[in-house]
Amino acid sequence: MQLVINTYGSYLQKNGDCFKIKKDDQVFEVSVKKVSGIMITTAAYITTDAIKLAMDNNIDIIFLDEFGDPFGRVWHSKLGSTTLIRRRQLEIANTPEGVNLALEWVTRKFDNQIDLLTRLRESRSQKSAEITAYIEKLRTSRSSLEQLVQQNTCSSGIDALRGSIMGIEGSGGRTYFEAINFIMPDRYKFEGRSRNPARDEFNALLNYTYGILYSKVEKACIIAGLDPYVGIIHTDHYNKKSLVFDLIENFRIWADETVIKLFAGRDVKQEHLDKLENGFTLNKEGKALLINAFNAFLDESIRYGGRNIKRGDIIQFECHKIANSLIV
């Protein structure tokens, strides 16, 4: 389970082999064996004993800001795996091998978006024609990506293709979010993507869910021995976790589907958000609603590699697959 602390002034400490959370007269204890991660979304107290208990049991502690972006984490100082993986990462970053990986990720993103819209269309017969048109536009973008591969035959490095790839990806993204806006309830329609702060309620929830996802992808990279800062599509900049930005494209669809379901089910209420001068942010109740829904979605069992596993565990399997491919 993901232990979430979102009550201001909560106190996290160790009690034997358990984490104890206190707030005024309320006390909650949970065995360390049941905790996979600790997420702190507000001002709270934490003892060094609790931190050591988490580190000894390979549990990371993540701190999220008001918009859901991870601004820090406590993690043990050991490398996730051999440094050879990191060396190979650097070696392939601008080679045909790296281009193949990058194109695979972007293609999967398009496939995920097309699949989600196709499933959403099934329960929206009155909007079927319009949704179909959006799906066809996405398929056109995906075809453009395939043509780029064929024309280049992957003989160039990513530097020669980055602009074209990101242009196709950006065009597809605008089409995709136009489709999502089209199916949203009238009260919660939005004008494209907006970030911190979000200009509307939909983007406020989506940004927060993406923030949670960033932290999970980064953790999976570290465990697999991948360097989160050495990406392929996203360029290297100071303190930019380029590989996390690359890999998250494979999994953003999970955040999208969770948020869409919350709005479609009328679960999101105006009292779940606070109005800012230039946008919206989730409050304590809104964060609890979203985090519970997203964790439940990630905990669902689905087929992967011929067996049933939790959806959220796929991130780790995919990172290990990439790491292993670098050293075979």
C-alpha positions as CSV (number, residue, x, y, z in Angstrom):
1,M,0.0,0.0,0.0
2,Q,1.0,3.6,-0.5
3,L,1.0,5.4,2.8
4,V,-0.3,9.0,2.2
5,I,0.0,11.8,4.7
6,N,-2.1,14.7,3.7
7,T,-3.2,16.2,7.0
8,Y,-1.4,19.3,8.1
9,G,0.7,18.8,11.3
10,S,0.7,14.9,11.2
11,Y,3.5,13.2,13.0
12,L,5.2,10.1,11.5
13,Q,7.3,7.9,13.7
14,K,8.5,4.4,14.2
15,N,6.9,1.9,16.6
16,G,8.6,-1.4,16.5
17,D,8.1,-2.7,12.9
18,C,5.3,-0.3,12.3
19,F,4.9,3.2,11.2
20,K,2.8,5.3,13.6
21,I,0.9,8.4,12.3
22,K,-0.4,10.8,14.9
23,K,-2.6,13.9,14.6
24,D,-4.0,15.3,17.8
25,D,-5.9,12.4,19.4
26,Q,-6.0,10.2,16.3
27,V,-3.4,7.4,16.0
28,F,-2.9,5.0,13.1
29,E,-0.4,2.2,12.8
30,V,0.6,0.1,9.8
31,S,3.1,-2.7,9.5
32,V,6.2,-1.9,7.5
33,K,5.6,-5.0,5.5
34,K,2.4,-3.5,4.1
35,V,3.9,-0.2,2.9
36,S,5.4,0.1,-0.6
37,G,6.0,3.9,-0.4
38,I,5.3,7.0,1.7
39,M,3.8,10.1,0.1
40,I,3.7,13.4,2.0
41,T,1.6,16.1,0.5
42,T,1.5,18.7,3.3
43,A,3.5,20.1,6.2
44,A,4.2,17.2,8.6
45,Y,6.7,15.9,11.1
46,I,8.9,12.8,10.6
47,T,11.4,11.2,12.9
48,T,14.8,9.9,11.8
49,D,13.9,6.5,13.2
50,A,10.9,6.4,10.8
51,I,13.2,7.4,7.9
52,K,15.7,4.7,8.8
53,L,12.9,2.1,9.0
54,A,11.7,3.1,5.5
55,M,15.3,3.0,4.1
56,D,16.0,-0.4,5.7
57,N,12.9,-1.8,4.0
58,N,13.5,-0.2,0.5
59,I,10.6,2.2,1.0
60,D,11.0,5.6,-0.6
61,I,9.6,8.8,1.0
62,I,8.2,11.3,-1.6
63,F,7.4,14.9,-0.9
64,L,4.8,16.5,-3.3
65,D,4.1,20.2,-3.6
66,E,0.6,21.7,-3.8
67,F,0.4,20.9,-7.6
68,G,1.4,17.3,-7.2
69,D,5.0,17.7,-8.5
70,P,7.6,15.8,-6.5
71,F,10.1,18.2,-5.1
72,G,12.2,15.8,-3.0
73,R,12.5,12.2,-2.0
74,V,14.4,10.2,0.7
75,W,16.0,7.1,-0.7
76,H,19.0,4.9,0.4
77,S,22.3,5.8,-1.2
78,K,22.9,2.4,-2.9
79,L,22.9,2.2,-6.7
80,G,20.0,0.2,-8.1
81,S,22.3,-2.0,-10.2
82,T,25.6,-2.1,-12.0
83,T,27.1,1.1,-13.3
84,L,27.5,-0.6,-16.7
85,I,23.8,0.2,-17.3
86,R,24.5,3.9,-16.9
87,R,27.5,3.7,-19.2
88,R,25.4,2.0,-21.9
89,Q,22.7,4.6,-21.4
90,L,25.2,7.3,-22.3
91,E,26.6,5.3,-25.2
92,I,23.2,4.7,-27.0
93,A,21.6,8.1,-26.3
94,N,22.4,9.4,-29.8
95,T,22.7,6.1,-31.8
96,P,20.2,4.2,-34.0
97,E,19.6,1.9,-31.0
98,G,18.5,4.9,-28.9
99,V,16.3,6.1,-31.8
100,N,14.6,2.8,-31.9
101,L,13.8,3.0,-28.2
102,A,12.6,6.6,-28.4
103,L,10.3,5.8,-31.4
104,E,8.9,2.8,-29.6
105,W,7.9,4.9,-26.6
106,V,6.2,7.6,-28.8
107,T,4.4,5.0,-30.9
108,R,3.1,3.3,-27.7
109,K,1.8,6.6,-26.5
110,F,-0.3,7.0,-29.7
111,D,-1.5,3.4,-29.4
112,N,-2.6,4.1,-25.8
113,Q,-4.5,7.2,-26.7
114,I,-6.2,5.6,-29.7
115,D,-7.2,2.6,-27.5
116,L,-8.6,4.9,-24.7
117,L,-10.7,7.0,-27.2
118,T,-12.0,3.8,-28.8
119,R,-13.2,2.5,-25.5
120,L,-14.7,5.8,-24.5
121,R,-16.6,5.9,-27.8
122,E,-18.4,2.6,-26.9
123,S,-20.4,4.3,-24.2
124,R,-21.0,7.6,-26.0
125,S,-23.0,6.6,-29.1
126,Q,-24.3,10.1,-29.7
127,K,-20.8,11.4,-30.0
128,S,-19.4,8.4,-31.9
129,A,-18.8,10.1,-35.3
130,E,-16.9,13.0,-33.7
131,I,-14.8,10.7,-31.6
132,T,-14.0,8.5,-34.6
133,A,-12.8,11.6,-36.5
134,Y,-10.4,12.4,-33.6
135,I,-9.2,8.8,-33.6
136,E,-8.5,9.0,-37.3
137,K,-6.4,12.1,-36.8
138,L,-4.3,10.3,-34.2
139,R,-3.8,7.4,-36.6
140,T,-2.6,9.9,-39.2
141,S,-0.1,11.3,-36.7
142,R,1.0,7.7,-35.9
143,S,1.5,7.1,-39.6
144,S,3.6,10.2,-39.9
145,L,5.8,8.7,-37.2
146,E,6.1,5.4,-39.1
147,Q,7.0,7.3,-42.3
148,L,9.7,9.2,-40.4
149,V,11.2,5.8,-39.3
150,Q,11.1,4.5,-42.9
151,Q,12.6,7.6,-44.4
152,N,15.4,7.7,-41.9
153,T,15.8,3.9,-41.5
154,C,17.1,4.8,-38.1
155,S,20.6,5.5,-39.5
156,S,20.7,9.0,-37.9
157,G,21.0,9.8,-34.2
158,I,18.2,11.3,-32.2
159,D,19.5,14.8,-32.6
160,A,18.6,14.7,-36.3
161,L,15.1,13.5,-35.6
162,R,14.2,15.1,-32.2
163,G,12.4,18.2,-33.8
164,S,10.3,16.0,-36.1
165,I,9.4,13.5,-33.4
166,M,8.4,16.2,-30.9
167,G,6.4,18.0,-33.6
168,I,4.4,14.9,-34.5
169,E,3.9,14.1,-30.8
170,G,2.8,17.7,-30.1
171,S,0.3,17.7,-32.9
172,G,-1.1,14.4,-31.8
173,G,-1.3,15.6,-28.2
174,R,-3.5,18.6,-29.2
175,T,-5.8,16.3,-31.2
176,Y,-6.1,13.9,-28.2
177,F,-6.9,16.6,-25.7
178,E,-9.4,18.2,-28.0
179,A,-11.2,14.8,-28.1
180,I,-11.1,14.5,-24.3
181,N,-12.5,18.0,-23.9
182,F,-15.3,17.1,-26.4
183,I,-16.5,14.2,-24.2
184,M,-16.2,16.1,-20.9
185,P,-19.3,17.3,-19.0
186,D,-20.1,20.8,-20.0
187,R,-19.3,22.2,-16.5
188,Y,-15.7,20.9,-16.8
189,K,-14.7,21.6,-20.4
190,F,-11.2,23.1,-20.8
191,E,-9.1,24.8,-23.4
192,G,-6.0,22.6,-23.9
193,R,-3.3,21.7,-21.4
194,S,-2.4,24.2,-18.7
195,R,0.1,23.6,-15.9
196,N,0.9,25.1,-12.6
197,P,-1.4,26.5,-11.7
198,A,-4.0,24.8,-13.9
199,R,-6.5,27.2,-15.5
200,D,-9.3,24.7,-15.0
201,E,-10.4,21.8,-12.8
202,F,-9.6,19.0,-15.3
203,N,-6.0,20.1,-15.7
204,A,-5.6,20.6,-11.9
205,L,-6.5,16.9,-11.4
206,L,-4.4,15.7,-14.4
207,N,-1.3,17.7,-13.3
208,Y,-1.5,16.2,-9.8
209,T,-1.8,12.7,-11.1
210,Y,1.1,13.2,-13.5
211,G,3.1,14.4,-10.6
212,I,2.5,11.1,-8.7
213,L,3.3,9.2,-11.8
214,Y,6.7,11.1,-12.2
215,S,7.7,9.9,-8.8
216,K,6.8,6.3,-9.6
217,V,8.7,6.3,-12.8
218,E,11.8,7.8,-11.2
219,K,11.7,5.2,-8.5
220,A,11.5,2.4,-11.1
221,C,14.5,3.9,-12.9
222,I,16.6,4.0,-9.8
223,I,15.7,0.4,-8.8
224,A,16.5,-0.9,-12.3
225,G,19.8,0.9,-12.3
226,L,18.9,3.5,-15.0
227,D,20.0,7.1,-14.6
228,P,16.8,9.3,-14.5
229,Y,18.8,12.3,-15.9
230,V,20.1,10.6,-19.1
231,G,17.2,10.7,-21.6
232,I,16.9,10.3,-25.3
233,I,14.0,12.4,-26.7
234,H,14.2,15.0,-24.0
235,T,17.4,16.9,-24.0
236,D,19.9,17.2,-21.2
237,H,19.5,20.3,-19.0
238,Y,20.6,21.1,-15.5
239,N,18.7,19.0,-13.0
240,K,16.2,17.8,-15.6
241,K,15.2,14.2,-15.2
242,S,15.1,13.6,-19.0
243,L,14.7,9.8,-18.9
244,V,11.7,10.1,-16.6
245,F,10.1,12.6,-19.0
246,D,10.8,10.1,-21.8
247,L,9.5,7.0,-20.1
248,I,6.4,8.5,-18.5
249,E,4.9,8.8,-22.0
250,N,4.2,5.1,-21.8
251,F,2.1,5.4,-18.7
252,R,0.4,8.8,-18.9
253,I,-2.7,7.1,-20.2
254,W,-3.3,5.6,-16.7
255,A,-3.5,9.1,-15.2
256,D,-5.7,10.3,-18.1
257,E,-8.2,7.4,-17.6
258,T,-8.3,7.8,-13.9
259,V,-9.2,11.5,-14.1
260,I,-11.6,11.1,-17.0
261,K,-13.5,8.4,-15.0
262,L,-13.7,10.7,-11.9
263,F,-15.3,13.5,-14.0
264,A,-17.5,11.1,-16.0
265,G,-18.8,9.6,-12.8
266,R,-19.5,13.0,-11.3
267,D,-17.2,12.2,-8.4
268,V,-15.4,15.6,-8.7
269,K,-17.1,18.4,-6.8
270,Q,-16.4,22.1,-6.7
271,E,-15.5,21.7,-3.0
272,H,-12.6,19.5,-3.9
273,L,-10.7,22.4,-5.4
274,D,-9.5,25.8,-4.2
275,K,-9.8,28.8,-6.6
276,L,-6.5,30.7,-7.0
277,E,-6.1,34.1,-8.5
278,N,-5.0,32.6,-11.8
279,G,-6.3,29.0,-11.7
280,F,-7.2,26.0,-9.5
281,T,-5.5,23.7,-7.0
282,L,-6.6,20.6,-5.2
283,N,-7.4,20.8,-1.5
284,K,-7.0,18.1,1.1
285,E,-10.3,16.4,0.2
286,G,-9.6,16.6,-3.5
287,K,-6.1,15.1,-3.1
288,A,-7.6,12.2,-1.1
289,L,-10.2,11.5,-3.8
290,L,-7.6,11.6,-6.6
291,I,-4.9,9.6,-4.8
292,N,-7.3,6.9,-3.7
293,A,-8.7,6.5,-7.2
294,F,-5.3,6.4,-8.8
295,N,-3.8,4.0,-6.4
296,A,-6.9,1.7,-6.8
297,F,-6.4,1.9,-10.6
298,L,-2.7,1.0,-10.3
299,D,-3.5,-1.9,-7.9
300,E,-5.9,-3.5,-10.5
301,S,-4.6,-6.9,-11.8
302,I,-4.1,-7.1,-15.6
303,R,-2.4,-9.4,-18.0
304,Y,1.2,-8.6,-18.8
305,G,3.8,-10.9,-20.2
306,G,1.5,-13.9,-20.0
307,R,0.6,-13.5,-16.4
308,N,-1.6,-11.4,-14.0
309,I,0.2,-8.5,-12.2
310,K,-0.8,-5.2,-10.7
311,R,-0.9,-2.5,-13.3
312,G,1.4,-0.2,-11.4
313,D,4.1,-2.9,-11.3
314,I,4.4,-2.7,-15.1
315,I,6.5,0.4,-14.7
316,Q,9.2,-1.5,-12.8
317,F,9.1,-4.4,-15.3
318,E,9.5,-2.1,-18.2
319,C,12.4,-0.3,-16.6
320,H,14.1,-3.6,-15.9
321,K,13.5,-4.7,-19.5
322,I,15.2,-1.5,-20.8
323,A,18.1,-2.0,-18.4
324,N,18.6,-5.6,-19.3
325,S,18.5,-4.7,-23.0
326,L,21.4,-2.3,-22.5
327,I,23.8,-5.0,-21.2
328,V,22.9,-8.1,-23.1
